[in-house]
Amino acid sequence: MKAKLKTIATARISFLAFDGCPLAPRAHSNLLAAMGSLDSEMPVIFEEVDLLSESTPDEVKCWGSPTILINGADVMGSSKADACGCRIYSNESGVPSTSDIVDAIKREASHDA
């Protein structure tokens, strides 16, 4: 009988924002709380991207600030825009909740498992 190997998915999490974005601190805080609640066995690659940096690729600069991508997919299922700008989510806080982020991480990571 062969032993089953447990597949552990990796979540690549990108936080995209620019300095001065009024919603970025709240989104960042919710993201950190979500990452802190993950199963400790789930490997996470985390990066913060300044949308206004010259070194940021043009295709990334088309996301609004703040945006959270999990393995390249937006946590709320949106797509990028034509240019960088402020982003307000359609919920009462204006940013993804911690539970929205956790759900998106688990959903996207399970696609890779």
C-alpha positions, 0 to 999 in steps of 0.5 A: 500500500502506497503512502499518500503524500500530502500536497501543500499549496503555496500562496503567493500574496501581493499587496499593491498600494501607493503612499498616501492611499487612505485605504491602504493601511486598513487593507494591509492590517486585514491582510496581515491578520488573515495571514496570521490566521492561516495554517502554519503548514501553508507556505506563503510568499509575501510581497509589497509592491509600490504601484508608483515605483519606476521598477514596478512592471506596467502590467502591475501598475494597472491595479488600483490601490489597495489591491491584494492578489493571491497567486495573481488573482484579485481577492474580490474577483476583480480585474485590473483597470486601464491605469493606477488609481484609488480603489474602494471596495463595495462593502461598508469598510471599503476594503476586503475583510480579514475573512474575505482574504482568508477565503481567497487565500484558501480558494486560490491555494487549493487550485494549486494543490 
